[in-house]
Amino acid sequence: MAIDARALAALPFFSRLDMHQRRALAQVLNERQYAPGESIFVEGEPGRHCAFIVSGAARVQVQLAAGSNIKKDINTMGPGEVFGEVALIDGGPRSATCLAGREGAVVALLSRADFGLLFDAGNPFAFAMVRLVCEQLSDRLRSAVVRFRHSLGSEGTGRH
C-alpha cells in the first residue's frame, strides 16, 4: 500500500525534504504493517530495502556468534527513524535482524531498485536521500567510535 506524502512530513527524518521531494518518495514507498515480534528483515539476508518507522517500534537484534542461537537486542527505534539504509548503497547482507516492537510497527519500505531508478534519473530527492543516509551513517560511526574509546578506557581501570 502506498504512503501519503503528508504522513512523511510528520516524520523527523523527512523534515528537510520539501513537499515535491516527499511526493516523489511517497510514490515509491510501500507501507506495511508488522505484528508484534514479526521479522522486518533477518541478519544475513540480502539488503533489498530500507525502512522508515511510521508508527510503533522496531528492535534491532544481533546474533552473538556465528551459528549460535544467542541473540542480543542492541537498539530500539521509534517513529521517524530509519533502518537498513545501507541496503540502498550496497545491497549486501543484513548486519542485524529487525523485529517489530511490542505493539507492532507500521513501516514505509523503499526498495533498492526504486531508489536506484530515482538516483539514475537525477531526481533531486535521490541526492537528498543520499545526503540524509550519509549523515545517519556518520552519526552512527561517531557514536560507535565514542563507545569503543570508552570501552578501551575502562580496561585499564578494571571496569567493563
Buried (B, 14 or more C-beta within 10 A) or exposed (E): EEBBBEBBEEBEBBEEBEEEBBBBBBEBBBBBBBEEEEEBBBBEEEBBBBBBBBBBBBBBBBBEEEEEEEBEEEBEBEBBBBBBBBBBBEBEEBEBBBBBBEEBBBBBBBBBEBBEEBBEEEBEBBEBBBEBBEEBEEEEEEEEEEEEEEEEEEEEEEEE
